Every structure is written in C-alpha cells, then in structure tokens.
Amino acid sequence: MASAIATAAEEVFAEEGVHSAHVGHIAKRAGVAVGTLYNHFEDRDSLLAALLEERGDELAATFRAAVESAEGQPLRAQIRAFVEAYFDFFTRHRPYFKILFEGEYTQLQGAYPRSATIPAQGHQIIFGLLDGVFRAAADAGKIRTDRADLYPWLLLGMLRSVAVRDLRKGHPYQPSDAREVVELFVRGIRLGDEGPELAADEADDDEGARA
C-alpha cells in the first residue's frame, strides 16, 4: 500500500469510524482519484484489511527488533525495551490503535470479514514474542514457572490500558507512563533483589492455603 494512501486510510477510518468511513474521503486526503483506489482495492473491507496488515506487520517488526536488541540482558531491560517499543509505535500511529480498539467493540465480522481476522493474527505474533521472553526467564529461574504463561497477558493488558486512557479519556501518553508500567509490572512479578526468594515464599504460602 502506498504511504499516502495508508496514512489517509488510517486517519479517515479513525476519525469517521470503521463503519462510516467514506472511500471518497480517503481518496481525497491521499490526493488520488476514487477510481485509483478501486483499481487496487475491491471495497472498504479490502482497503481496511490492507491497512491493518501493513500496520500490523510494522508493529510486529518493531517488537521483534526490541526483543532482539535486549536479548541476553536482564529481564527488566527486556521488558523496558518492549514497553518503550509499544509506546513509540503508539505515538506514531494513534489512529491505527483507535481503529483496533473500535473494532473490538463494534464487531467487524459482519461488514469487514477479511479485516476482522487480521488483528488476532497480529496479536498471536506479538504474544509469541513476549511468551518467549518470559519462558526463557522462567527456565533461568528468574520468575515463577507456573505464572510465566500469565505474564504476557498482564503486560499487554497494562499497555492497552494506557493507550485507551490516551485515546478515550483525554490523558495524553507521557514517557513517565512507560516507566510506571515497567516498575509496576516488575514489582508485581517479584523481579529483582526480592525475586526468586519472594516468589518461592509466595508459592509456599499458596501450598499452605490449599493444605
């Protein structure tokens, strides 16, 4: 997808809503004729699907680069790299995230059958990257092995919450938000000087409660 068309589609779908966006408005903003768009995209579903695929691939590549850049570093540094990558992409593509979040609530399947499947595919890739990070940390004894599969869900939920707060509640994202997410998450999983020992104590407490 040409950059001008992708940017225009991203903005118009976000501003007008995925169910109300006009192809004519996208074409006008991109500086092309409506017929030019239809030469490449059969309908709005095809156009939205192409946009979601392109941005999703970019987001996955951003996360992959972040994970690789922090490979071999302490888990805190790996988490920080992932969180900073998320918000760097978010600040550059707020409309894309607005489209994603709207799609969650408006059920794209009926009007956009192709587009509806794409976010889930991207989520699987991103989740897989995080899952690999936490499983490696668990294998190294840095975090609890019985919770490693939960941590990607928790971290992604925290990131999403900050993004939703920005888009819907009028609280623009600040770099300090990323630092706060990292610190809260790290403390929550008992990483650091407290880490393995406190995790072991917690596991013993769980066993005692069940006895």
C-alpha positions as CSV (number, residue, x, y, z in Angstrom):
1,M,0.0,0.0,0.0
2,A,1.4,3.4,-0.9
3,S,2.4,5.5,2.0
4,A,0.0,8.4,1.3
5,I,-3.0,6.0,0.9
6,A,-2.1,4.1,4.1
7,T,-1.8,7.3,6.1
8,A,-5.1,8.7,4.6
9,A,-6.9,5.4,5.3
10,E,-5.6,5.3,8.8
11,E,-6.7,8.8,9.6
12,V,-10.2,8.6,8.0
13,F,-11.1,5.2,9.4
14,A,-10.1,6.5,12.8
15,E,-11.9,9.9,12.5
16,E,-15.1,8.7,10.9
17,G,-15.3,5.2,12.4
18,V,-14.7,1.9,10.6
19,H,-18.4,1.6,9.7
20,S,-18.9,5.2,8.5
21,A,-15.6,6.0,6.7
22,H,-16.1,7.0,3.0
23,V,-13.7,5.8,0.4
24,G,-14.1,9.2,-1.3
25,H,-12.7,10.9,1.7
26,I,-9.8,8.6,1.9
27,A,-9.0,9.2,-1.8
28,K,-9.3,13.0,-1.4
29,R,-6.9,13.0,1.6
30,A,-4.5,10.8,-0.2
31,G,-4.6,13.0,-3.3
32,V,-5.8,10.3,-5.7
33,A,-8.9,9.7,-7.6
34,V,-11.5,7.3,-6.2
35,G,-11.1,5.1,-9.2
36,T,-7.5,4.7,-8.4
37,L,-8.3,3.3,-5.0
38,Y,-10.8,0.9,-6.6
39,N,-8.2,-0.2,-9.1
40,H,-6.3,-1.6,-6.1
41,F,-8.9,-2.4,-3.5
42,E,-12.2,-4.1,-4.3
43,D,-14.1,-2.4,-1.4
44,R,-13.7,-0.9,2.0
45,D,-13.0,-4.3,3.6
46,S,-10.1,-4.8,1.2
47,L,-8.7,-1.3,1.9
48,L,-9.1,-1.7,5.7
49,A,-7.6,-5.2,5.6
50,A,-4.5,-3.9,3.6
51,L,-4.1,-1.1,6.2
52,L,-4.3,-3.5,9.2
53,E,-1.9,-6.0,7.6
54,E,0.6,-3.3,6.8
55,R,0.5,-1.6,10.2
56,G,0.3,-5.0,12.0
57,D,3.5,-6.1,10.2
58,E,5.2,-2.9,11.1
59,L,4.2,-3.3,14.8
60,A,5.4,-6.9,14.9
61,A,8.7,-5.9,13.3
62,T,9.1,-3.1,15.9
63,F,8.5,-5.6,18.8
64,R,10.8,-8.2,17.2
65,A,13.6,-5.6,16.9
66,A,13.1,-4.6,20.5
67,V,13.2,-8.1,21.8
68,E,16.3,-8.9,19.8
69,S,18.1,-5.7,20.9
70,A,17.6,-6.6,24.5
71,E,18.4,-10.3,24.2
72,G,20.8,-11.5,26.9
73,Q,20.1,-8.5,29.1
74,P,18.3,-8.7,32.5
75,L,14.6,-9.3,32.2
76,R,13.8,-5.8,33.5
77,A,15.7,-4.4,30.5
78,Q,13.9,-6.7,28.1
79,I,10.5,-5.6,29.5
80,R,11.6,-2.0,29.3
81,A,12.6,-2.4,25.6
82,F,9.2,-4.0,24.8
83,V,7.2,-1.3,26.6
84,E,9.1,1.5,25.0
85,A,8.7,0.0,21.6
86,Y,5.0,-0.3,22.1
87,F,4.6,3.4,23.1
88,D,6.9,4.6,20.4
89,F,4.7,2.9,17.8
90,F,1.6,4.1,19.6
91,T,2.6,7.8,19.5
92,R,3.4,7.5,15.8
93,H,0.2,5.6,14.9
94,R,-2.6,6.6,17.3
95,P,-5.3,6.3,14.6
96,Y,-4.3,2.7,14.0
97,F,-4.8,1.9,17.6
98,K,-8.1,3.7,17.6
99,I,-9.3,1.5,14.7
100,L,-8.2,-1.6,16.6
101,F,-10.0,-0.7,19.8
102,E,-13.1,0.4,17.9
103,G,-13.1,-2.9,16.1
104,E,-13.1,-4.8,19.3
105,Y,-16.4,-3.3,20.4
106,T,-18.2,-2.9,17.1
107,Q,-17.7,-6.4,15.8
108,L,-16.2,-6.1,12.4
109,Q,-17.1,-9.6,11.2
110,G,-20.3,-8.7,9.5
111,A,-19.2,-5.7,7.4
112,Y,-15.5,-6.5,7.3
113,P,-15.0,-10.3,7.1
114,R,-11.4,-10.0,5.8
115,S,-10.3,-7.3,8.2
116,A,-11.9,-8.9,11.3
117,T,-9.4,-11.8,11.3
118,I,-6.2,-9.7,11.0
119,P,-5.8,-8.1,14.5
120,A,-6.0,-11.6,16.1
121,Q,-3.2,-12.8,13.8
122,G,-1.0,-9.9,14.7
123,H,-1.8,-10.4,18.4
124,Q,-0.6,-14.0,18.2
125,I,2.8,-13.0,16.8
126,I,3.3,-10.3,19.4
127,F,2.1,-12.6,22.2
128,G,4.5,-15.2,21.0
129,L,7.4,-12.8,21.3
130,L,6.5,-11.9,24.9
131,D,5.8,-15.5,25.7
132,G,9.3,-16.5,24.6
133,V,10.9,-13.8,26.8
134,F,9.0,-14.9,29.9
135,R,9.5,-18.6,29.3
136,A,13.3,-18.1,28.9
137,A,13.3,-16.1,32.2
138,A,11.3,-18.9,33.9
139,D,13.8,-21.5,32.6
140,A,16.6,-19.4,34.1
141,G,14.9,-19.3,37.5
142,K,14.2,-15.6,37.3
143,I,10.4,-15.8,37.6
144,R,7.9,-18.3,38.7
145,T,7.4,-21.1,36.1
146,D,3.8,-21.6,37.0
147,R,2.9,-18.0,36.1
148,A,5.1,-17.4,33.0
149,D,2.2,-18.0,30.7
150,L,0.1,-15.3,32.5
151,Y,2.7,-12.5,32.4
152,P,2.3,-11.7,28.6
153,W,-1.4,-11.2,29.1
154,L,-0.9,-9.0,32.1
155,L,1.8,-6.8,30.4
156,L,-0.2,-6.4,27.2
157,G,-3.2,-5.5,29.3
158,M,-1.3,-2.8,31.1
159,L,0.0,-1.3,27.8
160,R,-3.5,-1.4,26.3
161,S,-5.0,0.4,29.3
162,V,-2.5,3.3,29.0
163,A,-3.3,3.6,25.2
164,V,-7.1,3.5,25.9
165,R,-6.7,6.2,28.5
166,D,-4.9,8.4,26.0
167,L,-7.5,7.9,23.2
168,R,-10.7,7.9,25.2
169,K,-10.1,9.8,28.5
170,G,-8.1,12.8,27.4
171,H,-4.9,11.9,29.2
172,P,-2.1,12.0,26.6
173,Y,0.6,9.5,27.0
174,Q,3.8,10.7,28.7
175,P,7.2,8.9,28.8
176,S,6.7,8.6,32.5
177,D,3.8,6.3,31.9
178,A,6.1,3.8,30.3
179,R,8.4,3.9,33.3
180,E,5.5,3.5,35.6
181,V,4.2,0.4,33.7
182,V,7.7,-1.2,33.8
183,E,8.1,-0.6,37.6
184,L,4.6,-1.7,38.5
185,F,5.0,-4.8,36.4
186,V,8.4,-5.7,37.7
187,R,7.3,-5.3,41.3
188,G,4.2,-7.3,40.6
189,I,6.1,-10.3,39.3
190,R,8.6,-10.0,42.2
191,L,11.6,-9.4,39.9
192,G,14.8,-8.0,41.3
193,D,16.5,-8.4,44.6
194,E,13.3,-9.8,46.1
195,G,12.6,-12.0,43.1
196,P,13.2,-15.7,43.3
197,E,13.2,-15.9,47.1
198,L,10.0,-14.0,47.5
199,A,8.4,-16.0,44.6
200,A,9.4,-19.2,46.4
201,D,7.9,-17.9,49.7
202,E,4.7,-17.0,47.8
203,A,4.5,-20.5,46.3
204,D,4.9,-22.0,49.8
205,D,2.0,-19.8,51.0
206,D,-0.2,-21.0,48.2
207,E,0.6,-24.6,49.1
208,G,-0.2,-23.9,52.8
209,A,-3.5,-22.3,51.8
210,R,-4.5,-25.4,49.9
211,A,-3.5,-27.8,52.6
